[in-house]
Amino acid sequence: MTAIATKLVDEFRQLEPSQQPRVCHEILRLAPLSGYGPLTDDELTVLADQTFVLLDQEDAHAQSR
């Protein structure tokens, strides 16, 4: 990842948990997915939900260390 991307991720992690899904949704909406066309709101919601499940699992694993 570039330094800018790393900073973005670090800043994202500092957001209030209630703000993270909305920011994630917006980033996913803006991300270019060549060959796939724009994602629907439902698709973005599923992707955001999956992202947060993975982040929760990562946090749980980190806390158990």
N, C-alpha and C positions, 0 to 999 in steps of 0.2 A: 504494500500500500504506500501511496505517496505520503509525504508529511502533512499535506492538506487533508487527505482522507483520514489519517490517523487523528488529527486534531478534531475533525468533524465527529468521529466516533467518540472521542473522549468528551467532547462537549455534549453530545447526545446522552451519554451515560450520566451526566450531571443534571439533566432536566428532571423536573418532578415526574414521577411515574405516570401521573394523569396526563401529562403533555406528550409523553413518548409515542403513544399510538398515533396521534394526529401528525406528528412530525414524520414518523416512519411512513405513514400513508402518503404524505406529500412527497417524500424522497422517492418512494416506489413509483408514484405517478409520473415523476419527472425523469426517471431513469430510462434511457433509450434501450429498447429491446428490439433490435433489428430483426425483421422477418416475422414479428409477432403482432404488430399493430398495437394500438393503445389498449391498456387493461381496463376492464370494467371496475366499478366501485366494489362489487362483490369479490372479484378476483384480488383486488388490492387488500380488502379486508381479510381474506383468507391468508394472504402472504404476510400481512402484519401480525395476525394471530399466530401463525407458525413461527415467525421471527421471535415473538415474545415468549413462546413456549421454550424455544431454544435458549434464549437469554436467561429465563428462569432456571432451566436445567444447569446452565453454566454457572450461575450464581450459587445454586444449591451445592454443586460439586466443589466450588471454590471454598464455600463455608465449611464443608466437611473435612477439609485438609488441615 
